[in-house]
């Protein structure tokens, strides 16, 4: 049998609905507010064939650059022959969802602003930089059944037995 290289080739698990989630998308999907500059994730809904993105864009995150009545224009980065190109694609609203990639950044900005305000009122300096996870504190492990004292062991001096 000849090898197929079609638009939906090798998408058996990619374009399938979850167990007991079959059928058309809910109305809330169509009423989702999307503005220019929002981060969205592209997830193709296999029950809606119109406006479906190419399989390469499935699972990618992009930024909205255009909103029409039925579709959304999304800027997505694509790796082509070792260079990253910015692709602009139009995808119907059924195939996108709001991305949560900015939640941590927005939460950190809010907490930093609150910390800065508190530091200004208190008159002290505050470090707002993220820090790597520190190594664990050192401790001595008591021997089982021991009294908890530290014993130093020294090597025996070399002696020639011959």
N, C-alpha and C positions, 0 to 999 in steps of 0.2 A: 504494500500500500504506500502511495507517495507521502512524503513528509509535508505537513501543513505548516505554513508560516503566516496564517491569517491574523486579522486584528484581534481575535479572541482565542488564539492558540495558547495552550497551556494555562488556562485560567479556570480549571475545574474547581479548585478550592478557593480561588480568589473571588470569583463571581458566584458565590453560593450564599443562600440565606441561612441564617442560623436555625436551629431546631425550634419549631413552633413559632417562627417569626416570619412566615411566608405571607404573601399578599402585597398589596399596594402600601406605600408609606402613609403614615398618619397625616392629618391636616396640619398639625403643628409644624411639620417639616416645611410646608409651603409658606407658613406664616412667620418663619424664623427671620428676625431682623438682621440684615447684613448691610454694613456700611463700607465705603471705600477706606482701605487701610486696615481692615480686620484681618486677623490670621484665621485661615480656615484649613481643615483637613479634607482631602479629596478621597472619598470612599464611594466607589461606584455601587449603585443599588441595582442588582440584576433584574428586578421586576420592572424597571423603567428603562427601555432601550434608547429612547430619544435623549439626546444631549449627553450620552455617556462618554466619559473621557477614555483615552487610550489606556491600555492596561499598565503602561509604564508609570502613569501618574497616580495609580491606585495606592493610597497610603501616604502620599506626599503632603507636605504642608506648604501653603503659599499665602500670598497677600492679595487681597481683593483690590483690583484697579478699576473695575467697571461693574455697574449693576444695571441690568435691564429688567424687563417685566417678568421674563421666565428664566433668565440665566444670569450667571455671575462670571465676570472676567477675573481670572486668577493668574498671578505671576508666580511661576514655579522654576526652581533651578534644576537643570538637567545636565548630567555628565555625558559629554559627547567627545570621543577620541581624546580623553585626557584633559579637556577644558570644560569649565562649567558655563553653560549658556542660560540666560534668563528667557524662559519660554512664556508666552502669553496665550492662555487657552480660555475658551468660554465653556462653562460647564453648567448644566441645569441645576437648579436649587436642590433637587432630590439627591444629588451625588456629592454634596458637601455637608460638613458639619462644623460648628464653631470649634476652634482649636483651644486647648488648655495650655499651650506652650508658654504663654505669657503670664500665667497665674502666679508662679513663683517670683518672677521679676517684679510684678506689680505689688505683691505682698511685701517684698523686701524693700521697695521704695517707700511704701507707707510706714513700715516699721522704722526705717532710717529717718524719715521726716519726724516721726514722734520722738525718737531718741535725740535728734538734733534740737528739737524744741525744748525737751526736758533738760538737756545739757546747757542750753543758753540760759534757762531760768535758774538752774543750779550753779552755773558758773564754772563747770569743769569740762575737760575734754573727753570726747567719746570716740572710740575707734569704730568706724562703720564698714571697714573692709571685711570681706569674707576670709576666713582662715581655714587652712587645711585641718583635718582631724588630727589631734595631738596623740602621741603615743600614750599607752596606758601607764599609770603610775607604778613604780617598782614596789615590790613587797617581798617579805620572806615567808616561805611556806614552812610551817612547823611540821616536823616529822610526825607520823602517826604514833601515838603513845610516847612521844618525847616530851621533854620539859620546856621546849621552846628556845633553848640556848643555841647559839651559833657555834658550830664546831669547825675548826680549821684543820684541814688534812694536809700534811707535808709528805713529799716523796721520801722514800728511804734512800740513804746514800748507797752508791754502787759499791759492791764488794766482789772481788774476783774469787770464784769458788774453786778454781783449779790449783 
